[in-house]
């Protein structure tokens, strides 16, 4: 996917003034935030479970190589072929080759953010394969030719009216605006694709080492169709998705749907292990599992390793006040919100990530809701440190920090300069004691007044009162 | 009991009244308060801008300035979080100075926490003379999520006779975020506007909080949008009877 993260500030500005998007975001917030809170409240051991899950993910990542090899051995034993892709390009080459070797014309796809990372649809399209997204949200976006704005609810930024227009253009049927009828219409269109596809492509929420199973969580059941009907099933996922046992899955699945959309359990849990066996009625003849690195191993052993715990629930973005106001597209790459502010610089380079590590007030809500306790603000701050040392921030900001450091570390100079600043700012504030415009601080004063200082610093007033002797007040 | 007052750079420059209110509350409770004259800043603006080294320099400076105090108290959850959490868990973690910073963190308190947990003040006796009235309270993020400052200011305010109309999303960030408020001013302003809308909905004539950064942000937005009447004050000013 093309990286547009460097335009965060400008894109966000547009999104703040997009009334349709703002309405959609407000609607979504209630479901994500209140829904999660209610679902989490059902479990009285929620906090210990988070701690357990974080430790489980850490242990798995610490032994990533061993679990991946165990997974490969068990998946292979059940007739699957495991492919290792170091880069996005390599992953696409592998999948395009599988399609060509098997004369694939139509591929159905269930939701996969990794496939967005590697731009798989474009690669297959170029190879002459018709790719059909079958998750309803992804299907809508495919019609709209837009990337997802959310990792769990990809079309959360769209209204049903916008979707109705897209359906009219694509399906050539009368315009419907009640959601159940619209869903039925999409279902009818997709049903034909499900039945005629040669290849089914799915992501994986987890892959299980002890059984060689890949696992997909959906609410629409489309992953069941994608993984069982076509003769070829391709799983595309990141290497960090491996977990040791089915038992571990039982833990993580208690956390994932609750954190994601406040569901006790998702409607479908699709577990696929190997190819169609003897006597099986359904299942693919070929199963290919493409395990993608694309920057992940760089994180192992680094100070960003905690990010590999992520189970892609989206709670961090759902609760992020910045995301809630600007939506997912402003972030300019696959992963929006706090997780994106950490992952985007990791996977596409800090020089391409622009303002993302700074797109946070460090309010800490993301860290509090993360089911695997990723210290997202700390990781964003580490990217800020790299931006600072590599001089990637604007000169004005660097100059500001340099001036601030020079004064704050020299008490006498500081006392003198704040004396002057307090007086100047008080003058600027005038009778109403507020500053309405200040050069260099227009980011503040464009939308807010700056309450002005009263004219003297605390330290001056305190010294004066002390020299008066006795108790101060 | 010798208590060092960490005034905070914002209070020093913009609203000294909060510093004097904190001083009064501490002295009224019988503390011997010292205010080291060389104090400047806890280092958080640099820390959150990626300038790690200078934030360490400033943290060391704070450590030295308050070495002789039994306690250090700050009328800010944000600066307190910097010294109680980030200095220990990140900046000096695993370094020779870690123990010293751990000791500083142990004796460092956010003001409302100190008044309640250490001094055990009883403000019910203030109820008659203060006549605080109705207010709504904004929880500042660092105090709330790093230090668990939630009940303390409310208990103190209610003891002193305040009636609190809680606003919707009182724990939601107001959009200040230090330099964020300037770097991404438009988003910051929208977050402040959301906060102001919830303040209006609460119907309270006064917004009270515990961090001057948030208060300036919220007050700035209220005034810009024509609200000249809603009072904005630090809880220390309210408790000390020093709201201006």
Interface residues (C-beta under 8 A of the other chain):
Chain A: X9 X12 X13 X16 X321 X322 X325 X326 X355 X358 X359 X360 X361 X362 X363 X364 X365 X367 X368 X378 X381 X384 X385 X386 X387 X388 X389 X393 X397 X401 X404 X405 X407 X408 X409 X411 X414 X415 X418 X421 X422 X425 X434 X436 X441 X442 X443 X444 X446 X447 X448 X449 X450 X451 X452 X453 X454 X456 X457 X458 X459 X461 X462 X463 X471 X472 X473
Chain B: X7 X9 X11 X12 X13 X14 X15 X16 X17 X19 X20 X23 X24 X27 X35 X37 X38 X39 X40 X41 X43 X45 X46 X47 X48 X49 X50 X51 X52 X54 X57 X58 X61 X90 X141 X142 X145 X146 X172 X173 X175 X176 X177 X178 X179 X180 X181 X182 X183 X184 X185 X186 X187 X188 X189 X190 X191 X192 X193 X194 X216 X217 X219 X220 X221 X223 X224
